[in-house]
């Protein structure tokens, strides 16, 4: 299961990363060039674990990325300000309500893939 989650989310991350350069407000998210690069790199790493990594490595990746994205979404939601819960990470990343919801969902999906994934 973990390898499948890595493959699917890896493709989605790369597509969203590329599309974000054309449509920076895709689905109401705040996609800056830095945010798009994070998506492309995350997607490439996920694709590596999905296609070339072992099942155990894919499981570990899913658990680590699941925790990171879940915490990013939760922290952004509660630490964000204003009606849109804007949360800035430096000057490069601006995350709003839609970003937080997407990050929480991604965290849950990654964690589920890691929890249901097997070992070699």
Secondary structure, 3 states (H helix, E strand, C coil): CHHHHHHHHHHHHHHHHHHHHHCCCHHHCCCCHHHHHHHHHHHHHHHHHHHCCCHHHHHHHHHHHHHHHHHHHHHHHHHCECCCCEEEECCCEEECHHHHHHHHHHHHHHHHHHHHCCCC
